[in-house]
Amino acid sequence: MKYGFKIAVFVLFFWISLTASSQVEKGLIPWSNKLLLNPSYAGFDKNSHFWNSLQFNAQPENNLNNTWSATYDTWLEKMEGGLALKFHQGLTGELNTNTTGAGFYFSKPFEAGKNGQLIPSFGLSFYTANKQWFVHFIDRTNDKNLDHQSPPGEEFLRYSGTQPTIGLLWNSTSVEIGLTGIYNFYQNYGEEEMPEQSPLHLVFHAVKKMKGNRKGLISQPLKTSPELTVIYAENLILSRVGVRMERTSHQFGAFAQNNFSDNIHGIGGVFGWKINNLRINFSAGGSNSIPAKKTGVFGEANIGLIIPYIQINEKNPWAPPPTLY
């Protein structure tokens, strides 16, 4: 029964990854894959990770934005650093625009005292944006002299971008605090002007690791982690604050999410399962646009596989692998 459930979940997410038209939309904050927030999580704790996520945001203006992403990261023993590969597709509903992109990240941790790590990182991504293929097909079959072309215009290929990224992460027994800088260089291919873009994005995130205490002894039957994420750009300020709790086989949490630029505010939650090294998480919430006086929904489906790091001591092969703390 357990293996049948795993197979069914893998088939579900594989089907989602093939059928979802998507684009990384700037209003979406990842819920489960920390690598999308900070490249310093590449090879984190010397483990390997594979994450597959589908995220959507139905805005109060009835515009559906969604993004599908797949990442793989691993620890490189010879380079003593982490390497990550990323692929994404997405859709911006209001502009009928798809994007497709790929990139890589590299991280290099440095020990800082007995219980801390400072992890700088960098990465580079490339992507292209084009008119949504179905909308483009419909427009091409209509007489241009009689029918108005749907947004964003007549051309199929819209623009491309190069996205260098740098990250910095402080990791210790009590907190994880990170800052990411993302810059976009755009190349426009259409006659119409591109939608307003903010080339520079800053992402700040912090997680407090709280340990349990039972009768004077340290135990962790329930790990509690308050979290804060803030995204800042010239025309965009997003935040999400909440708490995530993790038991032996489940995780759950509640968050408040705010888009201060568009005055859209909402609440949401996350629930997930831990099945050996498999992670399955679902997030959902609702938002309200104060200017439009309408409601919207947002959510994410995420599946991940963690491959633990195994180090063999050639002089003492039966010794257990060392831990950070």
URBELUR-V249521 format. One record per backbone hydrogen bond with DSSP energy under -0.5 kcal/mol. CO is the residue of the C=O (numbers start at 1). NH is the residue of the N-H. Records with the same first field share a line. If there is no record, write none. Layout:
CO: NH  NH
//
This chain:
1: 5
2: 6
3: 7
4: 8
5: 9
6: 10
7: 11
8: 12
9: 13
10: 14
11: 15
12: 16
13: 17
14: 18
15: 19
16: 20
20: 22
22: 90  99
23: 25  91
25: 28
28: 30
32: 34
33: 36
34: 37  38
38: 41
39: 42
41: 44
43: 46
44: 47
48: 307
49: 73
50: 305
51: 71
52: 303
53: 69
54: 301
55: 67
56: 299
57: 59  65
58: 297
59: 62
62: 64
63: 59  65
64: 93
65: 57
66: 23  91
67: 55
68: 89
69: 53
70: 87
71: 51
72: 85
73: 49
74: 83
75: 77
76: 80  81
81: 76
82: 107
83: 74
84: 105
85: 72
86: 103
87: 70
88: 101
89: 68
90: 22  23  99
91: 66  93
92: 95  96  97
93: 96
96: 132
97: 92
98: 130
99: 90
100: 128
101: 88
102: 126
103: 86
104: 124
105: 84
106: 122
107: 82
108: 120
110: 118
115: 173
116: 112
117: 119  171
118: 110  120
119: 169
120: 108
121: 167
122: 106
123: 165
124: 104
125: 163
126: 102
127: 161
128: 100
129: 158  159
130: 98
132: 136
133: 137
134: 138
135: 139
136: 140
137: 141
138: 142
142: 144
143: 146  147
150: 153
156: 131
158: 189  190
159: 129
160: 187
161: 127
162: 164  185
163: 125
164: 183
165: 123
166: 181
167: 121
168: 179
169: 119  171
170: 177
171: 117
174: 209
175: 172
176: 207
177: 170
178: 205
179: 168
180: 203
181: 166
182: 201
183: 164
184: 186
185: 162
187: 160
197: 199
199: 184
201: 182
202: 232
203: 180
204: 230
205: 178
206: 228
207: 176  209
208: 210
209: 211
210: 224
212: 219
214: 217
217: 214
219: 212
223: 246
224: 210
225: 244
226: 208
227: 242
228: 206
229: 240
230: 204
231: 238
232: 202
233: 236
236: 233
237: 260  261
238: 231
239: 258
240: 229
241: 256
242: 227
243: 254
244: 225
245: 252
246: 223
249: 274
250: 247
251: 272
252: 245
253: 270
254: 243
255: 268
256: 241
257: 266
258: 239  260
259: 263  264
263: 290
264: 259
265: 288
266: 257
267: 286
268: 255
269: 284
270: 253
271: 282
272: 251
273: 275  280
274: 276
275: 278
277: 306
278: 275
279: 304
280: 273
281: 302
282: 271
283: 300
284: 269
285: 298
286: 267
287: 296
288: 265  290
289: 293  294
294: 289
296: 287
297: 58
298: 285
299: 56
300: 283
301: 54
302: 281
303: 52
304: 279
305: 50  307
306: 308
307: 48
311: 313
312: 314
316: 319
//
